[in-house]
């Protein structure tokens, strides 16, 4: 490849923007430490919090899948096997930072403080996102691919104009990198040097489309250099490495270093959603090979070998996760108390005359329907 002496925007050395050939890893599949000169191992307290998040996240995924089968959720895109990405994304953010998630990032949303029941409202088919984005600093989960990335960079630009030290972490999947919105968001963030961390969970499949049909680049992280921002690759099933790499990117953004693209190499262990049959496009042997890289088992082995996790603590965490699952079951098994006016109440801060007219029309129809039903039972 021909070398050039010119530098990308903001005076960076092009070589500094390239990701590693091998994803960053701090803990291997057996739980053993892999020393990395560039990224230190996170502290024991942070690893302990991460393990709790993995235990709770796995139980939430399992419970949500059960609720789908019971007809209490309309759909659930499971992040089973990707919980390390979910937990790390939440833990690296400060109280005033913002998370922009996708439809598969319920565990990250919950780890950010949203109650599990509220996080499932959208997937239940109810109105709006189910939670107040401003309270938790979590944008609504999005189903359209990559649209939230544009929202994220716009939010980051506004925060920068206000002089805030807010960092925005925008999550997406490998399929999203084929969308025009991905390109626009990356380019805008780099040109305006915005405090955004683009976090791609490369789980190998966009529904049934494999990564090989998404890109011809050496990796998704290599796309970063084309925009003039650094890219990095990380083992997406190693929560320690994720905390280190994402944490560095967040610190860099907060200190004025601009955006970063991070690609986490992970795997979607279950079907795309309950409406998908993944046996039609991938082999069971492939899925089983990734099961041996389970992020929860990996961190459990590491903490246990160092004497930081014992049976008593394991039981305590399991009991806590079961309490969360029980609360989620109770919330979704309860019949909703629906108010039709909510369809109009939360569209704008001040209801427009048109919305008022629509509400009165619907209210009259409901009243007429109620009167007709009552008359039929006389």
PyMOL commands that set and color helices and strands:
alter all, ss='L'
color gray80, all
select helices_A, chain A and resi 9-11+14-17+44-69+83-91+106-111+116-119+121-124+133-136+147-161+174-178+180-191+211-213+220-227+239-254+278-280+284-291+295-305+311-333+342-345+353-376
alter helices_A, ss='H'
color red, helices_A
select strands_A, chain A and resi 98-100+168-173+196-202+205-206+209-210+230-235+260-265
alter strands_A, ss='S'
color yellow, strands_A
deselect
rebuild
show_as cartoon
